[in-house]
Amino acid sequence: MDPAIVISQLSKQYKNKRGITDLNIEVARGEVYGFLGPNGAGKTTAMKVMTGLMSPDSGDVYINGYSITERYPLAMAGVGCIIESVAMFPYLTARDNMRMCARFYDGIDDKRIDECLELTGMLRFKNEKIRNYSLGMRQRMGIALAILSRPSVLILDEPLNGLDVEGMVEMRRLIGRLAEEEQTTFFISSHLIHDVELTCTKVGILYEGRLLAEAGMDEVLANYSSLENYYLSEVDDNVKPESGVSQRAV
């Protein structure tokens, strides 16, 4: 079966020389891929390029076999995403925000809207206005919006940010369920190592815009006591001390 996501020789540089350089990643269908790295490593830049919010300097991304640079509408047809903050209408209720989003898709009715709100623990708050929501509630709403159209690929930038412990556990369970039962493919960025270890089936370490290493989570935990130790080992082995960047900053 063809991979759900193929990132091929992808580069994007800013004037300050930060960005991403020559990324090559393949994500199989139904895989939960963790994009792990410190703040400023280039995770959000890569995801903005993947979703067409930013043009690459070189390289391409293929989602479900379609190029984002040449066949963007087809590439994004089966994608749900959260990139940085979630944009919602603060003066509308959760349900009305969902209905606004549903207008862009075929076959999304109130039953599906309530299903997504229930999956993310937001059904009981559906008639409250977004402006009264906490950060964690807004994050749950973002995930509800992202899964609304039943996407085959979900690209999520720091999806657990702002959630309490209960919310993190619930979101991890939801991600695992969608991946296993519906073969939904996840590409998740995070700098929270513990959450990546508990959520993802494969991990890629991004450091200073370059992919240092990739491994299946089973392989990582078979050879290291934790994902944190694997991360630190790969950074120590691959990042030159003269770079001036702390090798212990996660």
Residue pairs with C-beta under 8 A, 6 or more apart in sequence:
1 28
1 29
2 65
3 26
3 27
3 28
3 29
4 27
4 28
4 29
4 30
4 31
4 63
4 64
4 152
4 153
4 185
5 25
5 26
5 27
5 33
5 50
5 61
5 62
5 63
5 153
5 185
5 187
6 25
6 26
6 27
6 61
6 62
7 23
7 24
7 25
7 26
7 46
7 50
7 59
7 61
8 24
8 59
8 60
8 61
8 62
9 22
9 23
9 24
9 58
9 59
9 60
10 20
10 22
10 23
10 24
10 46
10 49
10 56
10 58
10 59
10 60
10 61
11 19
11 20
11 21
11 22
11 23
11 56
11 57
11 58
11 59
12 19
12 20
12 45
12 46
12 49
12 54
12 55
12 56
12 57
13 19
13 20
13 21
13 57
18 40
18 42
18 45
18 209
19 42
19 45
19 209
20 42
20 45
20 46
20 49
20 206
20 209
20 210
21 209
21 210
22 59
22 210
23 46
23 59
23 206
23 210
23 211
24 211
25 33
25 204
25 211
25 214
27 33
27 185
27 187
27 202
28 185
29 152
29 183
29 185
30 179
30 180
30 183
30 184
30 185
31 179
31 185
31 186
31 201
31 202
32 175
32 176
32 179
32 185
32 186
32 188
32 199
32 200
32 201
32 202
33 185
33 186
33 187
33 188
33 200
33 201
33 202
33 203
33 204
34 188
34 189
34 190
34 196
34 199
34 200
34 202
34 203
34 204
34 217
35 43
35 46
35 47
35 187
35 188
35 189
35 190
35 204
35 206
36 189
36 190
36 191
36 193
36 196
36 203
36 204
36 205
36 206
36 227
36 231
37 43
37 189
37 191
37 205
37 206
37 207
38 191
38 207
38 249
38 250
39 191
41 191
41 206
41 207
41 208
41 209
42 206
42 208
42 209
43 157
43 189
43 190
43 191
43 206
44 83
44 84
44 157
44 189
45 54
45 209
46 189
46 206
47 81
47 83
47 155
47 157
47 187
47 189
48 54
48 83
49 55
49 56
49 61
49 68
50 61
50 63
50 68
50 155
50 187
51 68
51 76
51 79
51 81
51 83
51 155
52 68
52 72
52 75
52 76
53 83
55 69
56 69
60 67
60 68
60 69
60 70
61 67
61 68
61 69
61 75
62 68
62 75
63 75
63 76
63 78
63 79
63 153
64 74
64 75
64 77
64 78
64 152
64 153
66 74
66 75
67 75
68 75
68 76
78 151
78 152
78 153
79 151
79 152
79 153
79 154
79 155
80 145
80 146
80 147
80 148
80 149
80 151
80 153
80 154
80 155
81 146
81 154
81 155
81 156
81 157
82 142
82 143
82 146
82 155
82 156
82 157
82 158
82 159
83 155
83 157
84 157
86 138
86 139
86 141
86 142
86 145
88 97
88 130
88 138
88 141
88 142
88 145
89 96
89 97
89 100
89 130
90 129
90 130
90 131
91 129
91 130
91 131
92 100
92 129
92 130
93 126
93 127
93 128
93 129
93 130
94 117
94 122
94 125
94 126
94 127
94 128
94 130
94 133
94 141
94 144
95 110
95 113
95 114
95 117
95 126
95 127
97 130
97 141
97 145
98 113
98 116
98 117
98 144
98 145
98 148
99 110
99 113
101 145
101 148
102 108
102 109
102 112
102 113
102 148
104 149
105 148
105 149
108 148
108 149
112 148
113 148
114 123
114 126
116 144
116 145
116 147
116 148
117 123
117 126
117 144
119 144
119 147
119 174
120 140
120 141
120 143
120 144
120 147
120 170
120 171
120 174
121 140
121 167
121 170
122 137
122 140
122 141
122 144
125 133
125 137
130 138
130 141
133 141
134 162
135 161
135 162
136 162
136 163
136 164
136 167
138 162
139 159
139 160
139 161
139 162
139 163
139 167
140 163
140 167
140 171
142 159
143 156
143 159
143 171
143 174
146 154
146 156
147 154
147 178
150 182
151 184
152 183
152 184
152 185
153 184
153 185
153 186
153 187
154 178
154 184
154 185
154 186
154 187
155 187
156 186
156 187
156 188
156 189
157 189
158 189
158 190
158 191
159 171
159 188
159 190
160 167
160 168
160 171
160 172
160 190
160 192
160 195
160 199
163 171
168 195
172 195
172 198
172 199
175 186
175 188
175 199
176 199
178 184
178 186
179 185
179 186
179 201
186 200
188 196
188 199
188 200
190 196
191 250
193 226
193 227
193 228
193 231
193 250
194 227
194 228
196 203
196 227
197 217
197 220
197 221
197 226
197 227
197 228
200 217
201 216
201 217
201 218
202 214
202 215
202 216
202 217
203 214
203 215
203 217
203 220
203 227
203 230
204 211
204 213
204 214
205 211
205 212
205 213
205 214
205 231
205 234
205 235
206 212
207 235
207 238
207 239
208 239
208 243
208 245
212 234
212 235
212 238
212 239
213 234
213 238
215 230
217 227
220 227
220 230
221 227
223 230
224 230
224 233
228 250
231 250
232 247
232 248
232 250
235 247
236 247
239 245
239 247
241 247
